[in-house]
Amino acid sequence: MIPPRIGDSLSRCSKTCTHCATLFRSYTISRAVKHRGTTMANLTSALQQLRAEQQEAQLHVEKLGRAISVIESLNGTGGSRKSTRPTRIVSAASRRKMAQAQRARWAKTRKASQPVATGLMVVKRTISAAGRKRIAAAQRARWARLKAGKKSA
């Protein structure tokens, strides 16, 4: 059977027609019967069915919204929802006071972390030439013992 074009009546298609079944899923209205009052009953039942599906869809959307908000609260990114509290408006004078107090806290922290100067300068230690010669001689002796041990083995 050839699928109907747009504008053709759907009377040629049956409920088992594949393209109509995908287009109209559960929204199909049974074919109008020539008896009086039957068409209105079919429309009423179709309308009830559509309203029930709409209600189910709304419940599903609400559940999804709750799930999203729970995940956002766990993740710490709850910015997508509007908060119930209004934004706090702070005057320029109060912002200046807060900035000054924060600068004072930072200055106090920096002062506490600096090393205390007791008047003695920390001098970098250096090794004398004689000390370097002793270390070099001891290292040569270690290598000589290691090589002698390998030759005998």
C-alpha positions in Angstrom: 0.0 0.0 0.0 1.3 3.4 -0.9 1.6 5.8 2.0 -0.7 8.8 1.7 0.7 12.2 0.9 0.1 15.2 3.0 -3.5 16.4 2.4 -4.8 13.0 1.5 -7.4 11.6 3.8 -6.2 9.0 6.2 -9.1 6.8 5.5 -7.0 4.6 3.2 -4.6 3.7 6.1 -5.4 1.2 8.7 -4.2 1.1 12.3 -1.7 -1.5 11.3 -0.1 0.7 8.7 3.5 1.3 9.8 4.0 4.9 8.9 0.7 5.9 10.5 1.4 3.9 13.6 4.7 5.8 14.1 3.1 9.2 13.3 0.1 8.8 15.6 1.3 6.4 18.2 -1.4 6.4 20.9 -3.2 9.4 19.6 -5.1 7.5 17.0 -8.8 8.1 16.9 -10.8 5.2 15.7 -12.6 5.7 12.4 -15.8 7.6 12.5 -18.8 5.5 12.5 -21.9 6.7 10.7 -24.1 6.2 13.7 -25.2 9.4 15.4 -23.3 10.3 18.7 -20.6 7.7 18.2 -18.0 10.2 16.9 -18.5 12.4 19.9 -17.9 9.5 22.3 -14.7 8.6 20.4 -13.5 12.1 20.6 -14.3 12.3 24.3 -12.4 9.1 25.1 -9.4 10.3 22.9 -9.4 13.6 24.8 -9.4 11.8 28.2 -6.6 9.6 27.0 -4.5 12.6 25.9 -5.2 14.4 29.2 -4.0 11.3 31.1 -0.8 11.1 29.1 -0.2 14.8 29.6 -0.5 14.3 33.4 1.9 11.4 33.3 4.4 13.5 31.3 4.1 16.4 33.8 4.8 14.0 36.6 7.8 12.6 34.7 9.2 16.1 34.2 8.8 16.9 37.9 10.7 13.8 38.8 13.4 14.7 36.4 13.6 18.2 37.9 13.9 16.8 41.4 16.7 14.4 40.3 18.6 17.2 38.6 18.4 19.4 41.7 19.6 16.5 43.9 22.6 15.9 41.7 23.3 19.6 41.5 23.2 19.9 45.3 25.7 17.0 45.6 27.9 18.5 42.9 27.8 21.9 44.4 26.5 23.6 41.3 23.1 24.6 42.3 23.1 27.7 40.1 20.5 26.7 37.6 17.6 26.9 40.1 16.3 30.3 41.2 16.9 30.8 44.9 14.1 32.0 47.1 16.3 34.6 48.8 16.8 37.9 47.0 20.4 38.9 46.2 22.1 40.9 49.0 22.8 44.5 48.1 25.8 46.0 49.9 26.6 49.7 49.9 29.9 51.0 48.6 30.9 52.2 52.1 30.3 48.7 53.5 32.3 47.1 50.7 35.2 49.5 51.5 35.0 48.5 55.1 35.0 44.8 54.2 37.9 45.2 51.8 39.9 47.1 54.5 39.2 44.4 57.1 40.3 41.7 54.6 43.5 43.5 53.8 44.2 43.8 57.6 43.7 40.0 57.9 46.0 39.3 55.1 48.7 41.6 56.5 48.4 39.9 59.9 48.8 36.4 58.2 51.8 37.6 56.2 53.5 39.1 59.2 53.0 35.9 61.2 54.6 33.8 58.4 57.8 35.9 58.0 60.9 34.6 59.9 61.7 36.5 63.0 64.9 38.6 62.6 67.1 38.1 65.7 69.9 40.2 64.4 72.0 37.1 63.3 72.2 36.7 59.6 72.1 33.1 58.4 75.4 32.5 56.6 75.6 29.9 53.9 78.2 27.3 54.9 81.0 26.4 52.5 83.5 23.6 52.6 87.3 24.3 52.8 89.7 23.1 50.1 91.3 20.6 52.6 87.8 19.1 53.3 87.1 18.7 49.7 90.4 16.9 49.2 89.7 14.5 52.0 86.2 13.7 50.7 87.7 13.1 47.1 90.4 10.8 48.5 87.9 8.8 50.5 85.7 8.3 47.4 88.7 7.2 45.3 89.5 4.6 48.0 85.9 3.3 47.9 86.0 2.9 44.2 89.4 1.1 44.3 88.0 -1.4 46.9 85.0 -2.0 44.7 87.1 -2.6 41.6 89.5 -4.9 43.5 86.5 -6.9 44.7 85.2 -7.4 41.2 88.6 -8.5 39.9 89.0 -11.2 42.5 85.4 -12.5 42.0 
